[in-house]
């Protein structure tokens, strides 16, 4: 099965896509961090002059969530997540490679399950069939597309959209690891 996954036509393309996504994630994280810093500085200045901007804290929190999930995906791409290496360090090279493969498979399965959950939660087919967001919410009691943020007044949907992005990127990165050259764990 491993030989099928490592097809020469699939692997370089997936690796390139994964690397391109990782570069975009890195750039996105940098931009989000600049945005967070700017919002926090705006908050400091506005509070010091006695006129706080009420929506700044909420906006900063949402940007932090986006940055964290992009960072988690980037960590997957680069295999830089924290890991307890006690078990891998005790294993032979062959067993360590098998463990790394098992971890890659589990990550891929996790992202497939996560994609299924997101599909059920966002439910785009029922939304399309309903004809409107209001009708969709009435039929399903799913207010994902309508619920506003507390102070920003924007729909939370715009902030929840990082979840499908994280899931898609995680799927690509984990599949690239499965089809690419075998690396170690941690």
N, C-alpha and C positions, 0 to 999 in steps of 0.2 A: 504494500500500500504506500509505503514511504517513497518508493521509486515513482509511482504514479503522481504523487503530490509534487515531486521535484522535477517535473517535466521541464526541459530546457526552454521551451517556448513560454511557459507560465512564470517560472521563477524570476528571470531578469525583469520582466514587466512589473510583477508584483513588488519586487524589491525597489524598483524605481518609483513606483507609485507610493509605497510606504515612506521612502526617503523624502519624496516631494511633500507628502502630508506632514512629515516630521518638521521639515523646514517651515512650512506654513504655520504649523502649531507653535513653533519657536517664535516666529515673527508675531503671531497673534498674542502669545503670552506677553511678549515685550510691550506691545501696544496696550494691552489690558492693564499691565502694571503701571505704565505711564498714566493711563486714565484713572486708575485707582489713586495714584499719588496726587494727581491734579485735583481729584474730588476731595481727598483728605485735606489738602492744602486750602482749598476753597472753604472747607468746613472750619478749619482752624482760624482763618482770616475772618470769616463771617461771624463766628462765635466771639472772637476777640473784639469786634466792633459792636457787639450786642444785637446783631441781626442774623441769626442762624438761618441757613437755607435748609428747610425741613427734609427735602427729598435726597440730600447728598448721602446720608448714611445708607439708605436703602439701595441707592444706585451703586455705591461702593461694594456693598455685600453681594449684589448680583454680579458685578464684574469679578469679584473674588471667586465666586462659584464657577464662572466661565473659565477663569485662569486656572483654577484647581483641576477642573476636568480636562482642559487642554494639556495641562502639565502631567496629569495621570496618563493620558494617551501618549504623550511624548516619552514619558518614562517607560511605557511598554515598548515603544518603537526602539528605544536605545538599550533596553534591558537594564535600566538603572534604578528599578524599584528596590526599596529596602528588602532584604531577605535574611532569614536565619540560615546560615550555611553549615550548621552543625552536622546535619545529615549528609548533605552533598560532600562535605570534607572527609567523611568517614567511608565514602563509597569508592569503588574502583572507577576507572575512567569510563568503562563500558556502562556500569550502573548509573553513573552520573549523567551520561548521555541519554539513557533511558528515562531517567527522572526529568531531565530537561524536556524531552519529547512529551512526557506525560503532562508537565506543566503547560506546555504550548497547546496541547489538545484540550486540557481543561479550560484554559483561557478562551480558546475558540468556541467551545461549547457554551461557556458563560455568556459570551457576546451574542451567540445565536439565541439563547434564552432571553437575554436582555432585549434583543431586537423584537422578539415575539411579544414581550410585555409592552414595549413601547408601541408596537403596532396596535395592540388591543387597547391601550390607553388613548392614543391619539385617534384611533379608529377613523382613518380618512375615508374609507368606503361608505360608512354610515353617514359621515358628515356630508359627503357628496350627494348621497341619496336623499338626505333630509332637505337639501335645498338652501338651508340657511343655518347659521350658527345657533340662533334662538330655537329653531325646530330641533336641531341635533341635541341641544341641552335639555329640552323638554322630553324628548324621546328616551334619552339615555341617562339622564341625571349626571352627565359628565360636563362639568362647567369649565373644562380646561381652556376652551377657546374664548370664554367670556370673562373669567375672573380677573379683576383688576388688581394691580399692586396697591399697597396701602397709601403711599405718598406720591409716587410717580404718576399714577393715573393711567399707566400703560397696561395692556393685557399681559398677564403672567406668561402667556404662550411664548412671547418673544424671548423670555429668559429660560423657559423650559426647552427651547429648541437646541440648547447645548447637549441635551441627552441623546437625541438621534445623531448629532455630529460625533459625540464621544463614542457611541456605539459603532457607527460606521468606521471611524478611524481605528478603533480597537479591533474590529473584524479584519480590516486590511493589514494592520500591523501583525496580528496573531497569525493570519494566513501566510503572510510573508515569512514569518519565522518558521512556520511549519514546512513551507516549500523551499526555504533557503538553506544555506549551509548550516549544519548543526553547530550551535554554540553551547556553552556550558550554562549552568544555573548560577546566577549571582556571581 
